[in-house]
C-alpha cells in the first residue's frame, strides 16, 4: 500500500507531467551522477555545472543562473493564511483558493520532458526531537545537488515519514523562468511551499528560508518554540569553558563573519554551529536550547576573503565532503578558478563575468554578481563545534541583535529585562547607505532580522517571544551590538573583525556575573574599565564615545520606532508599547 508521501508525489506528478520520476537516496554516488548530468545538461546560460580546478578548489563547480533570476523576489513571495490578518502587514497575501488556482495553472505540464527529482530531507539531525521531516521535488539538478549539501537527505527520512502525513511538503519547478510566471507561495497552515518559475537558491532551495523560517516560525508559534534568522556559536574563554550564544544581524552586518570569527583576543575562540538559522526549544531543564537545522552554508561570495573570513575560505578550499557550488561568480579562465570582488590578489588577466562574457569589458562592470553565492557543506568548517551534530543542540546563555548604525546605538548594550530585550529586537534596524563620509543612512527596520521571513503576523510573533520568556526558568540575557559607529570624520570608532571578541568577552562576563554595568536609558553598557582592550591602540575618550548615550538625540529614532510598530495595530503586545513609552519619555 502506498504511503502518504508516495500518494502526494504521484498526485503532483499528474499535474507537473514529468517524463520520469527519480527518488533520491542522498548517497555520494547519486550526487556525483547528478553533477555529471548537470555538466551535460544545457540551459540558457550553458551547462548547469562547469567543473572548476579541483587541485586548487576540490570538488568545486560553477553554476550560472538566468540573468533575471539572481536573488530572492520578495514582491513575488506570499504567505497565505486563511485570513489576511493572520499573515500580517509584514507579508504579501493571496486568498488560498485563488493562489492554488493560479499555481495549478502555472504548474500544469511544467515538467514535461524533464525529470522530477524527489528529495526526502531532514531539517536538523535525524535523531533530534526538534528536527522536522520534509519532502520536496524539483526539476533542477542544481537544486537537487544544493539540497543535498544544505540538508540531511536520504532513505532515513523516508523511513520516518513512511507511515505519517505530517511532513513538510515542497513543490518546485523552474518552469520557463519567466518573471511574469514566477511565484513563491507558502501555505503555513498546511506546511506547504509551492515555488514556480525560479531556480535561485532562496526561491528554490525550499529547505532554506521557505521551510526553515517561514513555515517553521509558524510551526514554532503553534507548538511553543522559535525559528529564528540567527547565528549559533560557542565562545570558548581562557579557561576552556564554552558559552553558547545566538545572534541576529541583517544583511551587510557581518553575520557569517561573526559565526566563523578568528579571535584577536589571546585564549579565546569561536566554535561554529551555524551561520544563518537557529531553532530554539525549551529543554527539560527549562533553558533555551538551539539546533542549526541546516547542513550547509549558502553564503554571499563578494567580500569573502582571508582577511574578512579565513575560516570560510578554509571551508571552501577544503572540499573534503560533498560538492561545493559557486553561483554567478566570475571565472579566471587562465586557471579555471572562481573569482569575485574582494578576493585576495590582483584581478585575473583573462576572465569571464558571471554571465560568461569576456571580462573586463571596458564598461566597469563587476565580474561576480553582487549577490553571487557559494553552497558548501558545514562539515568542512575548520572552526566547527564538536556539538554541531548533537541532536539536542546547545544551551543558549545570550542572544544578540545587531545592525549597521553610524551614530546613536552604542557598541554593546544589555537589555534591562526579557520584555526590554524583545523590544530591543523589535526596534532593530540597519542603515541602507554607507556612512563612510559621516552621513546617517536611511534606517530600514528589520525586527529580529525576520521581517521578510516571519510566516505569520509579526504582532503575534512578538507576543510569542514574550510568552517564551515567561516559560523559561533561566532565560538568556539579551544584547545588541553595533560595530559600525563612526566619528565626526566618518571613521569607524571600533576596529571590528577579530577584535569583536572583546565585546563577546564582556557579554560572557555579564552572563557569568563577573563584571558590572552602567545603566543608561538605552540599556546597560560596559564600564570602560571592564572592556578588555589590552594590546588595542584606542584612546580612552574614543572608547567612551562608543558607549555614549544622549537621549535628546533619540527623538527622531523614537518617532521612527513608533511608526514601525503602529502597523501591527492591536496585535502589538501592550508590553512593547510600555517599553516604547519608557524610551520616548527619556527623549523629552
C-alpha positions in Angstrom: 0.0 0.0 0.0 1.4 3.4 -1.0 2.4 5.8 1.8 1.0 9.3 2.2 4.3 10.6 0.8 4.1 8.4 -2.3 0.5 9.3 -2.9 1.3 13.0 -2.6 4.1 12.8 -5.1 2.0 10.8 -7.5 -0.8 13.4 -7.3 1.7 16.3 -8.0 3.3 14.3 -10.8 0.0 14.1 -12.6 -0.1 17.9 -12.6 3.6 18.5 -13.5 3.7 15.7 -16.0 7.5 14.8 -15.8 9.0 12.3 -18.3 10.3 10.3 -15.3 10.5 10.3 -11.5 13.6 9.7 -9.5 13.5 9.2 -5.8 16.8 10.4 -4.4 18.7 8.5 -1.7 21.2 11.1 -0.7 24.2 8.9 -1.5 27.6 10.1 -2.7 27.3 8.1 -5.9 23.9 9.7 -6.6 25.3 13.2 -6.0 28.2 12.5 -8.5 25.7 11.3 -11.1 23.6 14.4 -10.7 26.7 16.5 -11.1 27.6 14.6 -14.3 24.1 15.0 -15.6 24.3 18.8 -14.9 27.7 19.0 -16.7 26.0 17.6 -19.8 22.6 19.3 -19.4 22.2 22.6 -21.3 20.4 25.6 -20.0 20.1 29.2 -21.4 23.5 30.2 -20.0 25.3 27.0 -20.9 25.7 23.7 -18.9 24.2 23.6 -15.4 27.6 22.9 -13.9 31.1 23.7 -15.1 33.9 21.8 -13.4 36.5 24.1 -11.8 40.1 23.5 -10.9 39.9 20.6 -8.4 43.6 20.8 -7.5 43.0 24.3 -6.0 39.3 24.1 -5.2 38.5 20.4 -4.5 35.0 19.2 -5.6 34.1 22.8 -6.8 31.7 23.6 -9.7 30.4 26.8 -11.2 26.7 27.4 -11.9 25.3 30.4 -13.8 21.6 31.2 -13.4 19.3 33.1 -15.7 20.1 36.9 -15.7 16.6 37.6 -14.4 16.8 35.0 -11.6 19.6 36.1 -9.3 18.0 36.9 -5.9 15.1 36.4 -3.7 11.9 38.0 -5.1 10.2 39.4 -2.1 7.4 41.0 -4.1 6.5 37.6 -5.6 6.8 35.8 -2.3 3.5 35.2 -0.5 2.5 33.8 2.9 -1.1 32.7 2.6 -3.1 32.0 5.8 -6.9 31.6 5.9 -7.1 35.4 6.5 -5.0 38.4 5.5 -4.8 39.4 9.2 -3.2 36.2 10.2 -0.4 36.7 7.6 0.1 40.3 8.8 1.3 43.5 7.2 4.8 42.0 7.1 3.7 39.5 4.3 2.2 39.5 0.9 -1.1 37.6 1.0 -3.4 36.0 -1.5 -6.7 34.1 -0.9 -5.8 30.4 -0.7 -8.2 29.2 -3.3 -7.1 31.9 -5.7 -3.5 31.2 -5.1 -3.8 27.5 -5.6 -5.8 28.0 -8.8 -3.0 30.3 -10.1 -0.3 27.9 -9.2 -2.2 24.9 -10.6 -2.5 26.7 -14.0 1.3 27.6 -14.0 2.3 24.1 -12.9 0.2 22.2 -15.4 2.8 20.3 -17.5 5.7 22.4 -16.1 8.0 19.4 -16.0 7.1 17.9 -19.4 10.2 16.5 -20.9 12.1 16.7 -17.7 13.0 14.6 -14.7 11.3 15.0 -11.4 13.8 14.5 -8.5 12.1 13.6 -5.3 14.1 14.8 -2.3 13.3 13.4 1.2 15.3 15.5 3.7 15.5 16.5 7.4 15.9 19.9 8.8 18.0 19.1 11.8 19.8 15.9 12.8 17.5 12.9 12.1 17.7 11.8 15.7 16.8 15.2 17.1 13.5 15.6 18.9 13.5 19.1 17.4 14.1 18.1 13.7 11.4 18.2 11.0 11.0 15.7 8.2 10.3 17.2 4.8 9.7 16.0 1.2 10.1 18.2 -1.9 10.6 17.6 -5.6 12.3 19.6 -8.3 13.1 19.5 -12.0 16.5 21.2 -11.4 19.7 19.2 -10.9 21.2 22.4 -9.4 18.5 22.4 -6.8 18.8 18.7 -6.1 22.6 18.9 -5.6 22.3 22.0 -3.5 19.6 20.5 -1.3 21.9 17.5 -0.6 24.6 20.0 0.6 22.2 22.1 2.6 20.1 19.4 4.4 20.4 15.9 5.6 18.9 13.9 2.8 18.3 10.2 2.3 16.5 7.0 3.0 16.4 7.5 6.7 13.9 10.3 6.1 11.6 8.1 4.1 11.7 5.6 7.0 10.5 8.4 9.3 7.6 9.6 7.1 6.5 6.3 5.6 3.6 5.9 8.0 2.7 9.6 8.6 1.4 12.5 6.8 2.6 15.5 8.9 5.8 16.0 6.8 6.5 19.5 5.3 5.8 19.5 1.6 7.6 21.3 -1.2 6.7 21.7 -4.9 9.4 23.3 -7.1 9.8 23.8 -10.8 11.9 26.3 -12.7 9.0 26.4 -15.2 10.1 28.7 -18.1 12.0 31.1 -15.7 9.8 34.0 -16.8 9.5 36.7 -14.1 5.8 37.1 -15.2 5.1 33.5 -14.2 7.2 33.3 -11.0 5.7 32.8 -7.6 7.0 31.5 -4.2 3.9 30.7 -2.2 3.7 29.5 1.4 0.7 27.8 3.0 1.8 27.6 6.6 -1.5 26.0 7.9 -0.8 23.1 5.5 3.0 23.1 5.9 3.3 23.5 2.1 5.7 25.6 -0.1 4.9 25.9 -3.8 7.5 27.6 -5.9 7.4 28.0 -9.7 9.5 30.0 -12.2 12.8 30.5 -10.3 16.0 28.4 -9.8 17.6 30.9 -7.4 18.6 29.5 -4.0 16.3 31.5 -1.7 13.3 30.8 -4.0 14.2 27.2 -5.0 16.1 25.6 -2.2 12.9 25.2 -0.2 14.7 24.0 2.9 16.4 27.4 3.2 14.3 30.4 4.1 11.0 28.9 3.0 10.9 25.9 5.3 13.5 26.8 8.0 11.9 30.2 8.7 8.5 30.9 7.1 7.0 27.5 7.7 9.0 26.7 10.8 8.3 30.0 12.5 4.5 29.3 12.2 5.0 25.7 13.5 7.0 27.2 16.4 4.2 29.6 17.1 1.7 26.7 17.3 4.0 24.3 19.1 5.8 26.6 21.5 9.3 27.1 20.0 11.1 29.7 17.9 12.6 29.5 14.4 15.0 32.4 14.0 17.3 34.1 11.5 20.3 33.6 13.8 23.9 32.5 14.1 24.6 29.7 16.6 28.1 29.7 18.0 30.2 28.8 21.1 32.6 31.3 22.7 35.5 29.5 24.4 37.2 31.5 27.2 40.7 31.3 28.5 39.7 28.6 31.0 38.3 26.4 28.2 34.7 27.0 29.2 32.3 27.4 26.2 29.3 29.7 26.4 26.7 29.3 23.6 25.0 32.3 22.0 22.8 33.2 19.1 23.0 36.4 17.0 20.6 38.0 14.6 22.0 40.6 12.2 20.5 42.0 8.9 22.5 41.6 5.7 25.7 43.5 5.3 26.3 43.4 9.1 28.9 40.6 9.2 26.7 37.7 10.3 28.6 34.9 8.7 31.9 36.5 9.6 30.8 36.6 13.2 29.8 32.9 13.2 33.3 32.0 11.9 35.4 34.7 13.5 39.0 34.2 14.3 39.6 35.9 17.7 42.2 38.7 18.1 42.0 38.1 21.9 44.5 35.5 23.1 43.0 32.5 24.8 39.5 33.0 23.3 38.0 31.4 20.2 34.7 30.9 18.3 33.2 27.5 17.6 30.8 27.5 14.7 27.4 25.6 14.8 25.6 27.7 12.1 25.7 31.0 10.3 22.0 31.6 9.4 19.2 29.6 11.2 18.5 28.7 14.8 15.6 26.6 16.0 15.1 27.3 19.7 13.3 24.9 22.0 12.7 24.9 25.8 14.5 21.9 27.1 13.6 19.6 30.0 15.7 21.9 32.3 13.7 25.0 31.4 16.6 26.5 29.4 16.6 27.6 25.8 18.3 25.0 23.5 19.4 25.7 19.9 19.9 23.5 16.9 21.1 24.6 13.5 18.6 22.8 11.2 20.8 23.2 8.2 23.8 21.2 7.0 25.4 23.8 4.7 26.2 27.4 4.0 24.6 29.4 1.2 26.8 32.5 1.5 27.5 35.7 -0.4 30.8 35.4 -2.2 31.8 39.1 -2.9 33.8 40.4 0.1 34.7 37.0 1.4 38.4 36.7 1.8 41.3 35.5 4.0 41.1 38.9 5.7 37.3 39.0 6.3 36.6 35.3 6.9 39.6 33.0 6.8 37.5 30.1 8.2 35.1 30.4 5.4 37.9 30.4 2.9 39.2 27.3 4.5 35.8 25.7 4.3 35.5 26.5 0.5 39.0 25.2 -0.2 38.8 22.1 1.9 36.2 20.3 -0.2 36.7 17.0 1.6 33.0 16.3 1.8 30.2 16.9 -0.8 30.5 19.1 -3.9 31.0 22.8 -3.5 29.0 25.1 -5.8 29.7 28.6 -6.8 26.8 30.5 -8.4 27.2 33.6 -10.6 30.8 34.4 -9.6 33.4 35.3 -12.2 35.7 32.7 -13.8 39.5 33.0 -14.1 39.8 31.3 -17.4 43.6 31.1 -17.2 43.5 28.9 -14.1 39.8 27.7 -14.2 39.2 29.2 -10.7 36.2 31.1 -9.3 36.8 34.8 -8.7 34.9 37.6 -7.1 35.4 41.1 -6.0 37.1 41.2 -2.6 39.2 38.1 -3.2 42.9 38.4 -2.5 45.3 39.3 -5.2 45.0 41.2 -8.5 42.0 40.6 -10.8 42.7 37.8 -13.3 44.1 39.0 -16.7 41.8 36.5 -18.5 38.3 36.0 -17.2 34.6 35.7 -17.8 32.0 37.5 -15.8 29.0 35.8 -14.1 27.1 35.6 -17.4 30.1 34.0 -19.2 31.0 37.2 -21.1 34.7 38.3 -21.5 35.8 40.4 -18.5 36.8 43.2 -18.1 34.6 44.5 -20.8 35.6 48.2 -20.6 32.3 49.3 -19.0 33.4 49.0 -15.4 31.1 46.0 -14.7 31.9 43.6 -12.0 33.0 40.0 -12.7 30.8 38.5 -10.0 27.2 39.4 -9.5 26.8 41.3 -6.2 24.5 38.5 -4.9 26.7 35.7 -6.2 26.8 32.7 -3.8 28.6 29.6 -2.7 27.0 26.4 -1.4 29.2 24.3 0.8 28.8 21.7 3.5 29.1 22.8 7.1 31.1 19.7 8.0 34.1 21.3 6.0 34.3 24.1 8.6 37.7 24.4 10.3 36.1 26.0 13.3 33.2 23.5 13.6 31.9 22.9 17.1 32.1 19.3 18.4 28.4 19.9 19.4 27.3 20.6 15.8 25.7 17.2 15.4 24.3 16.9 19.0 20.6 16.0 18.4 19.6 18.0 21.5 21.5 21.1 20.5 23.3 23.5 22.9 22.1 25.6 25.8 21.8 29.3 25.0 23.1 31.8 27.6 22.9 35.0 25.5 21.0 36.3 22.4 22.5 39.2 20.4 20.7 41.6 18.0 22.8 43.8 15.7 22.6 46.4 13.0 24.7 48.9 11.0 24.3 52.3 12.6 26.7 55.2 12.2 25.5 57.1 15.2 23.3 56.7 18.3 23.5 53.0 19.0 26.3 52.0 21.4 28.9 49.3 20.7 27.1 46.9 23.0 24.0 47.2 25.2 22.4 44.7 27.5 18.6 44.8 27.9 17.1 45.6 31.3 14.7 42.6 31.2 13.3 40.0 28.8 10.5 42.3 27.7 13.0 45.1 27.2 15.1 42.7 25.1 12.2 41.8 22.9 11.6 45.5 22.4 15.3 45.9 21.6 14.9 43.2 18.9 11.6 44.6 17.7 13.0 48.1 17.0 16.3 47.0 15.5 17.2 48.5 12.1 20.1 48.9 9.8 21.2 51.8 7.6 20.8 51.2 3.9 23.5 53.7 2.8 27.2 53.7 3.6 28.3 56.0 6.5 31.9 56.4 5.4 31.5 60.2 5.0 29.7 60.6 8.3 26.2 60.6 6.7 23.4 58.9 8.6 21.8 56.4 6.2 18.1 55.6 5.7 17.2 53.2 8.5 15.3 50.1 7.4 13.6 48.5 10.4 14.0 44.7 10.4 12.7 43.3 13.7 14.9 40.4 14.8 16.2 40.3 11.2 13.0 38.4 10.5 10.8 41.0 8.6 11.0 39.0 5.2 10.8 35.6 7.0 8.2 35.5 9.7 5.5 33.1 8.5 2.7 34.9 10.3 1.6 38.3 11.7 4.6 39.9 13.5 2.4 41.3 16.2 1.6 37.7 17.1 5.3 36.9 16.7 6.3 39.5 19.3 3.7 38.0 21.7 5.1 34.6 21.1 8.6 35.9 22.1 7.2 37.4 25.3 5.4 34.1 26.1 8.6 32.1 25.6 10.4 34.3 28.1 7.7 33.6 30.7 8.1 29.8 30.3 11.9 29.8 30.6 13.4 29.1 34.0 16.8 30.6 33.1 16.2 33.0 30.1 19.2 34.1 28.1 20.4 37.6 28.6 19.6 39.8 25.5 22.2 42.2 24.0 22.5 44.5 21.0 25.8 45.2 19.1 26.8 47.8 16.6 30.3 47.5 15.1 29.7 50.5 12.8 29.6 53.7 14.9 31.7 56.5 13.4 33.3 59.8 14.5 32.7 63.2 13.0 35.1 62.4 10.1 33.2 59.2 9.2 36.0 56.9 10.6 34.9 53.8 12.4 35.4 54.1 16.2 35.8 50.3 16.6 38.3 48.2 14.6 35.8 45.2 14.2 36.7 41.8 12.8 38.6 39.7 15.3 38.6 42.5 17.8 34.8 41.9 18.2 35.8 39.1 20.5 36.5 41.7 23.2 32.8 42.6 23.1 31.8 39.0 23.2 34.1 38.5 26.2 32.1 41.3 28.0 28.9 39.6 27.1 30.2 36.3 28.5 31.4 38.0 31.6 27.9 39.5 32.1 26.4 36.1 31.7 28.7 34.7 34.4 28.2 37.7 36.7 31.9 38.6 36.6 31.5 42.3 35.7 29.1 45.1 36.4 27.5 47.5 34.0 26.4 51.2 33.7 22.7 51.8 33.4 21.5 54.2 30.7 18.1 54.8 29.2 19.1 52.7 26.3 20.1 49.8 28.5 23.2 48.5 30.3 26.5 49.4 28.8 30.1 48.4 29.9 32.1 50.4 32.4 35.1 51.4 30.3 37.5 49.6 32.7 35.6 46.3 32.2 36.0 46.1 28.4 39.3 44.2 27.7 41.3 46.5 25.4 44.8 45.2 26.4 47.0 45.5 23.3 44.5 47.6 21.4 45.5 51.1 20.4 42.4 53.0 21.1 42.3 56.3 23.2 40.1 56.3 26.3 38.0 59.2 25.0 37.3 57.3 21.8 36.4 54.2 23.8 34.0 56.2 25.9 32.2 57.6 22.8 31.4 54.0 21.8 29.1 53.8 24.8 27.8 57.4 24.8 24.0 57.6 25.1 22.4 61.1 24.7 18.7 60.6 24.7 17.9 64.1 23.3 19.4 62.7 20.1 17.0 59.8 20.1 13.8 61.8 19.4 13.8 61.1 15.6 14.7 57.5 16.4 11.8 57.1 18.8 9.3 58.6 16.3 10.5 56.2 13.6 10.3 53.2 16.0 6.7 54.3 16.8 5.7 54.3 13.1 7.3 50.9 12.6 5.3 49.4 15.5 1.9 51.1 14.7 1.3 49.0 11.6 0.7 45.9 13.8 -2.3 47.6 15.4 -4.0 45.9 18.3 -1.9 42.8 17.8 1.2 44.5 19.1 1.6 43.4 22.7 1.0 46.1 25.3 4.3 45.2 26.9 6.1 46.6 23.9 4.1 49.8 23.9 5.1 50.2 27.5 8.7 49.8 26.6 8.3 52.3 23.8 6.7 54.8 26.1 9.5 54.5 28.6 12.0 55.2 25.8 10.0 58.1 24.5 9.8 59.7 27.9 13.6 59.7 28.2 13.9 61.7 25.0 11.9 64.7 26.3 
